[in-house]
Structure formats: C-alpha cells, structure tokens
Amino acid sequence: MTEARIIVVTSGKGGVGKTTTSANLGMSIARLGYKVCLIDADIGLRNLDLLLGLENRILYTAIDILDGECRLDQALIRDKRWKNLSLLSMSRNRQRYNVTRAHMVQLCEAIIALGYQFVLLDCPAGIDVGFINAISPAKEALIVTTPEITSIRDADRVAGLLEANGIYNVKLLVNRVRPDMIQKNDMMSVKDVQEMLGIPLLGAIPEDPQVIISTNRGEPLVLQKQLSLSGIAFENASRRLIGKQDYFVDLNNPHKGLFQKIGEMFNN
C-alpha cells in the first residue's frame, strides 16, 4: 500500500480560492476511488462545510477530540454522496482553543491510522500561528494564487516559509484565470505567473460564475452533471495530483485541451 499523503492548501492572501480548491480537489480524488479527509484548519472561521453542504451535520470538532469529549470517528463527517470523503472541522464558530503543532500532527496521524489515503488541510489566510499549525503535519503543499501581483507576492512569501519549515514538495495552482484578458495583455498569463514564482504548475482554473452557484448550493463544481470549464480544470488538477495525467486543459479550447500535451501550454 502506498504511503498516505498529507497536503496543505495555502496561499498567504485571503480570497484567492483555497477553500473552493480544497473542496473540489478532495471531492475529485474521492471520486477516483481514494479515501480522502478534508480538514478545515481555520479556527473560528470555518467555511469548508458550507461548500460541501455539510454545515448542518457538524456535531463535534477537532477541538472536542482534543478536549476528550468525543472520538475522532464521531467528529469526521462523511459526505452523503461519496462515503469515502470525510470532513473534520477544527472548531465551531465560538470555540477557542490553543491548538499546537503537535496537536495537528497527532490528528493527522490518527486520521491516517483509520485508512485515509489523502489528507487535505485547508489552511487559514495569513502567515501567523494558524498557518504554522496547519502546515506542520504536511509533507507537501499546494499554493493557490491568482494572476495578480499582490497574490503572487504573497504566494512567493509562503513558498519561502514552506521551505523554511521543511516542505519542499510544492505545486502551484493558478486560479481565476481570464483568457480574454490575457489575450489583451490585461492579465498575466499562467506561464508568466509560474515563471515568476518558479514553482511547478499543477493546473490553472478559469474564472467561472458557476463557482458562486455551486458554493451557494453546497455542491462542488466537479459534481455538476455538465461540467463547466473550471470543473474540468479541477478534475484535471486532481488527476495530475495523484499522478494520473500529464496534460493541461487549454482554457481557450477545452476539448482540444483534453488531448493535448504539456508542450502547448497556455502560450499566448
């Protein structure tokens, strides 16, 4: 059996799509047959439950486990649609607790002992103690950025902090890409962003109004019967993450992109 993977989804800057990315990648990987646990590592500001439509089912949180009020399996919420996907929220809205790095490592080890093959940690924004706690159990990281200079600067800072904390296996996901703006030279291309950061590219996700609709419905994009382009891009990124694919979706021509190799990537 292959070793379980603990991946932290981070960015530094808020609002770039970490939680949307965590929900869609987690759901996609679960649909490919793996046992996946999503951890909402944001204490006091949880959102991942809303994106998965599980907000009414949270009885216990990780803090209850650490307090000895429940067992781990009681706090893990199983998705109704895909039973091999579970969610663990760190805290309820008014629950405060001094969570340490050791606690986070302990939780992840206990989750893996239950047979989970992927643990995805949705990291809080910023680079303070919440960030340090969230990255401590991780062996690899996914940095989410948008093609904006503020987001890229934060992503660069986070990449340095990950390296300083011993996480060298880092990949980049460029979110909210607008091919029309790239063509008019109003937005940096995915290639530009990747070259500025010097981090291997996992995928690029186009700007999509469906994201708001799917968030409000509590149903990740990858579950839609007719996948939008961003849904296809998330599916594709998930397959690349587990090592099943070697091509990128061409955001200008998705159907051509499904059969196209890395060489033709996003050059404008």
C-alpha positions as CSV (number, residue, x, y, z in Angstrom):
1,M,0.0,0.0,0.0
2,T,1.3,3.4,-0.9
3,E,2.1,5.9,1.8
4,A,-0.7,8.3,2.8
5,R,-0.3,11.9,1.5
6,I,-0.8,15.0,3.7
7,I,-1.2,18.1,1.5
8,V,-1.7,21.6,2.8
9,V,-3.6,24.0,0.5
10,T,-2.3,27.5,1.2
11,S,-1.9,31.0,-0.3
12,G,-1.0,33.7,2.2
13,K,-3.5,36.0,0.7
14,G,-7.2,35.6,1.5
15,G,-9.9,35.3,-1.1
16,V,-7.9,33.5,-3.8
17,G,-9.9,30.3,-3.7
18,K,-8.2,27.9,-1.2
19,T,-11.4,26.5,0.2
20,T,-13.0,26.1,-3.2
21,T,-9.8,24.3,-4.3
22,S,-9.8,22.0,-1.3
23,A,-13.5,21.1,-1.7
24,N,-13.1,20.3,-5.4
25,L,-9.8,18.5,-5.3
26,G,-11.0,16.5,-2.3
27,M,-14.2,15.5,-4.0
28,S,-12.5,14.7,-7.3
29,I,-9.9,12.5,-5.6
30,A,-12.6,10.7,-3.6
31,R,-14.5,10.0,-6.9
32,L,-11.3,8.4,-8.3
33,G,-11.7,5.8,-5.5
34,Y,-9.4,7.1,-2.8
35,K,-10.3,7.6,0.9
36,V,-10.0,11.4,1.5
37,C,-10.2,13.5,4.6
38,L,-10.6,17.3,4.3
39,I,-9.5,19.3,7.4
40,D,-10.8,22.9,7.7
41,A,-7.8,24.2,9.7
42,D,-9.3,27.7,10.1
43,I,-10.1,28.1,13.8
44,G,-13.2,30.3,14.3
45,L,-13.8,31.0,10.6
46,R,-14.8,27.7,9.0
47,N,-16.2,27.6,5.5
48,L,-15.4,24.2,4.0
49,D,-18.6,22.7,5.5
50,L,-20.7,25.2,3.5
51,L,-19.0,24.4,0.2
52,L,-19.7,20.7,0.8
53,G,-23.2,21.2,2.1
54,L,-22.3,19.6,5.4
55,E,-22.9,22.6,7.7
56,N,-25.9,21.1,9.5
57,R,-24.2,17.8,10.3
58,I,-21.3,19.1,12.4
59,L,-21.8,17.9,16.0
60,Y,-18.2,17.6,17.1
61,T,-15.0,19.3,16.0
62,A,-11.3,18.6,16.3
63,I,-11.2,20.7,19.5
64,D,-13.8,18.4,21.1
65,I,-11.5,15.5,20.3
66,L,-8.5,17.3,21.9
67,D,-10.7,18.0,24.9
68,G,-11.6,14.4,25.2
69,E,-15.3,15.0,24.6
70,C,-15.6,12.7,21.6
71,R,-13.8,10.2,19.4
72,L,-12.2,11.0,16.1
73,D,-14.7,8.9,14.2
74,Q,-17.6,10.9,15.7
75,A,-16.1,14.2,14.6
76,L,-15.4,13.0,11.0
77,I,-18.4,13.9,8.9
78,R,-18.9,11.6,5.9
79,D,-20.2,13.0,2.7
80,K,-23.6,11.6,1.7
81,R,-22.8,11.4,-2.0
82,W,-19.3,9.9,-1.7
83,K,-18.8,7.9,1.5
84,N,-15.0,7.8,1.1
85,L,-14.8,11.6,1.6
86,S,-14.9,13.0,5.2
87,L,-14.6,16.4,6.7
88,L,-13.1,17.4,10.0
89,S,-13.7,21.0,11.2
90,M,-11.2,22.4,13.6
91,S,-13.7,24.4,15.6
92,R,-17.2,25.7,15.9
93,N,-17.6,29.5,15.5
94,R,-17.3,30.5,19.1
95,Q,-14.9,27.7,20.2
96,R,-11.5,29.0,21.2
97,Y,-8.6,26.7,21.9
98,N,-4.8,26.8,22.0
99,V,-4.1,24.3,19.2
100,T,-0.4,23.4,18.8
101,R,1.7,22.0,16.0
102,A,1.8,18.7,18.0
103,H,-2.0,18.5,18.1
104,M,-2.2,18.9,14.3
105,V,0.4,16.2,13.7
106,Q,-1.4,13.9,16.2
107,L,-4.8,14.4,14.4
108,C,-3.4,13.7,11.0
109,E,-1.6,10.5,12.3
110,A,-4.9,9.3,13.8
111,I,-6.8,10.0,10.6
112,I,-4.2,8.1,8.5
113,A,-4.5,5.2,11.0
114,L,-8.2,4.9,10.0
115,G,-7.1,4.1,6.5
116,Y,-7.3,7.6,4.8
117,Q,-5.0,7.8,1.8
118,F,-5.2,11.6,1.3
119,V,-5.5,14.3,4.0
120,L,-6.0,17.8,2.6
121,L,-5.6,20.7,5.0
122,D,-7.4,23.9,4.1
123,C,-5.1,26.5,5.5
124,P,-6.2,29.8,7.0
125,A,-5.2,33.0,5.3
126,G,-2.2,34.9,6.6
127,I,1.2,33.6,7.9
128,D,0.6,33.6,11.6
129,V,0.2,30.8,14.1
130,G,-2.8,29.3,12.3
131,F,-0.7,28.9,9.1
132,I,2.3,27.4,11.0
133,N,0.0,24.9,12.8
134,A,-1.8,23.9,9.5
135,I,1.5,23.3,7.6
136,S,3.2,21.3,10.4
137,P,1.8,17.8,9.6
138,A,2.1,18.3,5.8
139,K,4.7,16.6,3.6
140,E,3.6,18.6,0.5
141,A,1.9,21.8,-0.3
142,L,-0.3,23.3,-3.0
143,I,0.0,27.1,-3.3
144,V,-3.1,28.8,-4.7
145,T,-2.7,32.2,-6.4
146,T,-4.4,34.4,-8.8
147,P,-2.7,36.2,-11.7
148,E,-2.5,39.5,-9.7
149,I,0.7,41.0,-8.4
150,T,-0.5,41.2,-4.7
151,S,-1.4,37.5,-4.7
152,I,1.8,36.5,-6.4
153,R,3.9,38.4,-3.9
154,D,2.1,36.6,-1.0
155,A,2.5,33.2,-2.8
156,D,6.2,33.8,-3.1
157,R,6.5,34.6,0.7
158,V,4.5,31.5,1.5
159,A,6.8,29.4,-0.7
160,G,9.8,30.6,1.3
161,L,8.1,29.8,4.6
162,L,7.1,26.3,3.5
163,E,10.8,25.6,2.5
164,A,11.9,27.0,5.9
165,N,9.6,24.5,7.5
166,G,10.9,21.6,5.6
167,I,8.2,21.3,2.9
168,Y,10.0,21.1,-0.4
169,N,7.3,19.3,-2.5
170,V,5.3,22.3,-3.5
171,K,3.0,22.8,-6.5
172,L,1.2,25.8,-7.9
173,L,-2.5,26.2,-8.8
174,V,-3.3,29.5,-10.7
175,N,-7.0,30.3,-10.0
176,R,-9.4,32.8,-11.6
177,V,-7.7,33.0,-14.9
178,R,-9.3,35.1,-17.7
179,P,-8.0,34.0,-21.1
180,D,-9.8,37.0,-22.8
181,M,-7.9,39.4,-20.5
182,I,-4.6,37.6,-21.1
183,Q,-5.0,37.9,-24.8
184,K,-5.5,41.7,-24.5
185,N,-2.4,41.8,-22.2
186,D,-4.5,43.0,-19.3
187,M,-3.7,39.9,-17.2
188,M,-0.5,37.9,-16.7
189,S,-0.6,34.5,-18.4
190,V,-0.3,31.3,-16.4
191,K,3.2,30.9,-17.8
192,D,4.2,34.3,-16.6
193,V,2.9,33.6,-13.0
194,Q,4.6,30.2,-13.0
195,E,7.9,31.7,-14.2
196,M,7.8,34.5,-11.6
197,L,7.3,32.0,-8.8
198,G,9.4,29.2,-10.1
199,I,7.1,26.5,-8.7
200,P,5.9,23.5,-10.7
201,L,2.4,24.1,-12.1
202,L,-0.3,21.7,-11.1
203,G,-3.1,23.4,-13.0
204,A,-4.9,26.6,-14.0
205,I,-8.6,27.3,-13.2
206,P,-10.6,29.8,-15.3
207,E,-12.8,32.5,-13.7
208,D,-16.3,31.0,-13.6
209,P,-19.6,32.3,-12.3
210,Q,-20.6,28.7,-11.6
211,V,-18.3,28.9,-8.5
212,I,-20.8,31.2,-6.7
213,I,-23.7,29.0,-7.7
214,S,-22.0,25.8,-6.6
215,T,-20.9,27.4,-3.3
216,N,-24.5,28.5,-2.5
217,R,-25.8,25.0,-3.3
218,G,-23.1,23.3,-1.2
219,E,-22.2,21.2,-4.2
220,P,-18.6,21.3,-5.5
221,L,-18.2,22.1,-9.2
222,V,-16.8,18.7,-10.0
223,L,-20.2,17.1,-9.1
224,Q,-22.2,19.0,-11.8
225,K,-23.7,16.8,-14.4
226,Q,-22.5,19.0,-17.2
227,L,-19.0,20.1,-16.1
228,S,-18.1,23.8,-16.7
229,L,-14.6,24.5,-17.9
230,S,-13.4,25.2,-14.3
231,G,-15.0,21.9,-13.2
232,I,-13.0,20.1,-16.0
233,A,-9.8,22.0,-14.8
234,F,-10.3,20.9,-11.2
235,E,-10.8,17.3,-12.3
236,N,-7.7,17.5,-14.4
237,A,-5.6,19.1,-11.5
238,S,-6.8,16.2,-9.2
239,R,-5.7,13.6,-11.7
240,R,-2.3,15.3,-12.0
241,L,-2.0,15.4,-8.2
242,I,-2.4,11.7,-7.9
243,G,-0.1,11.1,-10.9
244,K,-2.7,10.0,-13.5
245,Q,-2.3,12.7,-16.1
246,D,0.3,14.6,-17.9
247,Y,-1.6,17.3,-19.8
248,F,-3.2,20.6,-19.0
249,V,-6.6,21.9,-20.1
250,D,-6.3,24.6,-22.7
251,L,-8.5,27.3,-21.3
252,N,-9.2,28.7,-24.8
253,N,-10.2,25.4,-26.3
254,P,-11.1,22.8,-23.6
255,H,-12.0,19.9,-25.9
256,K,-8.7,20.2,-27.8
257,G,-7.0,20.6,-24.4
258,L,-8.3,17.3,-23.1
259,F,-6.0,15.5,-25.6
260,Q,-3.1,18.0,-25.7
261,K,0.3,17.6,-24.1
262,I,2.3,20.0,-21.8
263,G,4.2,21.5,-24.7
264,E,1.3,23.6,-26.0
265,M,0.5,25.0,-22.6
266,F,-1.2,28.4,-22.3
267,N,1.2,30.2,-24.6
268,N,-0.4,33.5,-25.7
